[in-house]
C-alpha cells in the first residue's frame, strides 16, 4: 500500500513565513515572524514532512535564507524538503549538509539539464523535480516565463535520468482555493511512472481525500499552504481522515 503524505508549506521571504498569491511577490500575506516556530507547530500537529520554499532564493537564483532553513532542519524531528533558487551543486550540497532531507530543483530542470542530471546521478532520491505548469507547459523563473516544453514530456525524460519524485504545481490553481488539478497530476504520474506530489489548489479536506484516492496510481502526497493558514484545513483532522 502506498502512503500519502501531507506536506505543510512554509514559504520564507525576508525571514518571515509568508504566502504569495499565484507566485506574485506583490501579493504577499505574512503569516508569522518565525518560520522555525511555524515548522515546530506543524510537527506538533502531526506533520510528517515539512515543505520549505526560499522565496528570496527563487528570485536571487541561489539560496538566501540558509540560516533559517538550517535551524528548521535541526529544530524539527521530521524530514524537510527545500526549494528555491537551487542552481549549483554547491548549493545543493550546502542544504543537504544542513540536514535537509530532499532538495527541489525547479527552473534549473529546464534551463540547465547538465546540472540537473549531475544532481540526480549523485543524489537520486534526495532530489525532487519541481515542475510548475501553466496550461500543461512548464513555467520557469518563479513563474515569470512559460516554456514550450510539455510538463509530461519533461517528467518522462527526467525519470529516465533518475528522478524518483516530482512536485507538480498547476499555477492557475495556486493560492486560488479552487481545488487541485487531479487529472493533470495523474497524467504526470503516468508519464513518469514515479511519485508525484500535488501542489497548488488544495482548499478543503475533501481535496486531500480525492488526491489520496489515487495514491496507488502515483500521487504520493500534497503540499498544503494557504488552506492550513486560513484554517480551511486542520492538519490533525486531515491526517486522521486519511488514515
C-alpha positions as CSV (number, residue, x, y, z in Angstrom):
1,X,0.0,0.0,0.0
2,X,1.5,3.3,-1.0
3,X,1.4,6.1,1.6
4,X,0.0,9.6,1.1
5,X,1.9,12.5,2.8
6,X,0.6,15.9,3.6
7,X,3.4,18.5,3.4
8,X,2.6,21.7,5.3
9,X,4.3,24.5,3.3
10,X,6.4,27.3,4.8
11,X,7.3,30.0,2.3
12,X,10.2,32.1,3.6
13,X,10.6,35.7,2.5
14,X,12.7,38.4,4.3
15,X,13.0,35.9,7.2
16,X,9.2,35.6,7.7
17,X,6.6,33.0,6.9
18,X,4.5,34.3,4.0
19,X,2.2,33.2,1.2
20,X,2.1,34.7,-2.3
21,X,-1.0,34.7,-4.5
22,X,-0.1,32.8,-7.7
23,X,3.6,33.5,-7.1
24,X,3.2,37.2,-7.2
25,X,5.7,38.9,-5.0
26,X,3.5,42.0,-4.8
27,X,0.6,39.9,-3.4
28,X,2.0,38.7,-0.1
29,X,0.4,37.8,3.2
30,X,2.7,37.4,6.2
31,X,1.6,34.5,8.5
32,X,4.3,34.5,11.1
33,X,7.7,36.1,12.0
34,X,9.3,32.8,12.8
35,X,9.4,30.0,10.2
36,X,11.0,27.8,12.8
37,X,8.1,28.2,15.2
38,X,5.7,27.5,12.4
39,X,7.6,24.3,11.5
40,X,7.5,23.1,15.1
41,X,3.8,23.9,15.2
42,X,3.1,21.7,12.1
43,X,5.2,18.9,13.6
44,X,3.3,19.1,16.8
45,X,0.0,18.8,14.9
46,X,1.2,15.6,13.3
47,X,3.0,16.8,10.2
48,X,5.3,14.1,8.8
49,X,7.3,16.1,6.3
50,X,7.8,19.9,6.1
51,X,8.0,21.7,2.7
52,X,10.1,24.9,2.7
53,X,10.4,27.4,-0.1
54,X,13.1,30.0,-0.1
55,X,11.2,32.8,-2.0
56,X,14.2,35.2,-1.8
57,X,16.3,32.3,-3.2
58,X,13.9,31.7,-6.0
59,X,14.2,35.3,-7.1
60,X,18.0,35.6,-6.5
61,X,18.9,32.3,-8.2
62,X,20.7,30.9,-5.1
63,X,19.6,30.0,-1.6
64,X,19.2,33.1,0.6
65,X,17.5,32.1,3.9
66,X,20.1,29.4,4.6
67,X,20.4,30.0,8.3
68,X,16.7,29.8,8.8
69,X,16.5,26.6,6.7
70,X,19.3,25.1,8.8
71,X,17.6,26.0,12.0
72,X,14.4,24.3,10.9
73,X,16.2,21.1,9.7
74,X,17.9,20.9,13.1
75,X,14.8,22.0,15.1
76,X,12.2,19.5,14.0
77,X,12.3,15.7,14.1
78,X,10.6,15.2,10.8
79,X,12.2,15.4,7.3
80,X,12.4,18.7,5.5
81,X,12.4,19.4,1.7
82,X,13.5,22.7,0.3
83,X,13.2,24.5,-3.0
84,X,14.0,28.0,-4.2
85,X,17.0,29.0,-6.4
86,X,19.0,25.8,-6.4
87,X,21.2,26.2,-9.5
88,X,24.6,24.7,-8.5
89,X,25.9,21.5,-7.0
90,X,27.5,23.6,-4.1
91,X,24.0,25.0,-3.3
92,X,22.5,21.5,-3.2
93,X,25.3,20.1,-1.1
94,X,25.1,23.1,1.3
95,X,21.5,22.4,2.1
96,X,21.9,18.6,2.4
97,X,24.8,19.2,4.8
98,X,22.4,21.2,7.0
99,X,20.2,18.2,7.4
100,X,17.7,18.9,4.7
101,X,16.3,15.5,3.5
102,X,15.3,16.5,0.0
103,X,16.1,19.4,-2.3
104,X,13.8,20.6,-5.0
105,X,15.2,21.5,-8.5
106,X,12.8,23.7,-10.4
107,X,13.8,26.3,-13.0
108,X,17.2,24.6,-13.5
109,X,15.5,21.3,-14.5
110,X,14.5,23.1,-17.7
111,X,17.4,25.6,-18.1
112,X,20.4,23.6,-17.0
113,X,20.0,19.9,-17.9
114,X,23.6,19.1,-17.3
115,X,23.4,20.3,-13.7
116,X,20.0,18.5,-13.2
117,X,21.4,15.2,-14.4
118,X,24.5,15.6,-12.3
119,X,22.5,16.1,-9.2
120,X,20.1,13.2,-10.0
121,X,23.1,10.9,-10.6
122,X,24.7,11.9,-7.4
123,X,21.8,12.2,-5.0
124,X,18.9,10.3,-6.6
125,X,16.0,10.1,-4.1
126,X,17.3,13.1,-2.2
127,X,16.2,15.2,-5.1
128,X,12.6,16.2,-6.2
129,X,12.0,17.8,-9.5
130,X,9.6,20.7,-9.2
131,X,7.6,21.1,-12.3
132,X,5.3,24.2,-12.4
133,X,2.9,24.2,-15.3
134,X,0.6,26.7,-17.0
135,X,-1.9,25.1,-19.4
136,X,0.3,21.9,-19.4
137,X,3.5,23.7,-20.3
138,X,6.5,24.2,-18.0
139,X,6.8,27.6,-16.4
140,X,10.2,28.9,-15.1
141,X,11.9,31.7,-13.1
142,X,9.3,32.0,-10.4
143,X,6.5,31.5,-13.0
144,X,7.5,34.6,-14.9
145,X,8.2,32.7,-18.1
146,X,6.3,29.8,-19.8
147,X,8.4,27.5,-21.9
148,X,7.4,25.4,-24.9
149,X,8.1,22.1,-23.1
150,X,5.2,19.9,-22.0
151,X,5.3,19.1,-18.3
152,X,4.6,15.4,-19.0
153,X,7.5,15.2,-21.5
154,X,9.9,16.8,-19.0
155,X,8.8,14.3,-16.3
156,X,9.2,11.3,-18.6
157,X,12.7,12.5,-19.6
158,X,13.9,13.2,-16.1
159,X,12.5,10.0,-14.7
160,X,14.8,8.2,-17.2
161,X,17.7,10.2,-15.7
162,X,17.0,9.0,-12.2
163,X,14.3,11.3,-10.8
164,X,12.2,9.5,-8.2
165,X,9.9,12.3,-7.0
166,X,8.1,15.1,-8.8
167,X,6.3,18.1,-7.4
168,X,3.6,19.3,-9.8
169,X,2.2,22.8,-9.4
170,X,-0.7,24.0,-11.6
171,X,-0.1,27.7,-11.4
172,X,-3.6,28.6,-12.3
173,X,-4.8,26.8,-9.1
174,X,-2.1,28.1,-6.7
175,X,-3.4,30.1,-3.8
176,X,-6.8,30.5,-5.6
177,X,-8.5,28.0,-3.3
178,X,-10.2,26.3,-6.3
179,X,-9.2,22.6,-5.7
180,X,-6.3,20.7,-7.3
181,X,-6.0,19.6,-10.9
182,X,-6.2,15.9,-10.3
183,X,-6.2,14.9,-13.9
184,X,-3.0,16.9,-14.6
185,X,-1.3,15.3,-11.6
186,X,-2.3,11.8,-12.6
187,X,-1.0,12.5,-16.1
188,X,2.3,13.4,-14.6
189,X,2.4,10.2,-12.6
190,X,1.5,8.1,-15.6
191,X,4.1,9.8,-17.9
192,X,6.9,9.5,-15.3
193,X,6.0,6.2,-13.6
194,X,7.2,7.9,-10.4
195,X,5.7,9.5,-7.3
196,X,4.1,12.9,-7.9
197,X,3.4,15.4,-5.1
198,X,0.5,17.7,-5.8
199,X,1.0,21.4,-5.2
200,X,-1.4,24.3,-5.6
201,X,-5.2,24.4,-5.2
202,X,-5.7,22.2,-2.1
203,X,-8.5,24.1,-0.4
204,X,-10.6,21.7,1.7
205,X,-10.1,18.3,3.3
206,X,-12.1,16.7,0.6
207,X,-9.4,17.7,-1.9
208,X,-6.9,15.7,0.0
209,X,-9.2,12.7,0.1
210,X,-9.7,13.0,-3.7
211,X,-5.9,13.1,-4.3
212,X,-5.2,10.2,-1.8
213,X,-7.7,8.0,-3.6
214,X,-5.0,7.9,-6.4
215,X,-2.1,7.0,-4.1
216,X,-1.7,3.6,-5.8
217,X,-1.6,5.4,-9.1
218,X,1.4,7.5,-8.2
219,X,0.0,10.5,-6.3
220,X,2.3,10.4,-3.3
221,X,1.1,13.4,-1.3
222,X,0.1,17.1,-1.4
223,X,1.7,20.3,-0.4
224,X,-0.8,22.4,1.6
225,X,-0.2,26.1,2.3
226,X,-2.9,28.7,2.3
227,X,-5.6,26.3,3.4
228,X,-3.7,25.5,6.6
229,X,-3.0,29.1,7.4
230,X,-6.6,30.2,6.9
231,X,-7.9,27.2,8.9
232,X,-9.8,25.8,6.0
233,X,-7.9,22.6,6.6
234,X,-7.0,21.5,10.1
235,X,-3.8,19.4,9.8
236,X,-4.6,16.9,12.6
237,X,-8.1,16.4,11.3
238,X,-7.0,15.8,7.8
239,X,-4.3,13.3,8.9
240,X,-6.9,11.4,10.9
241,X,-9.3,11.4,7.9
242,X,-6.6,10.0,5.6
243,X,-5.9,7.1,8.0
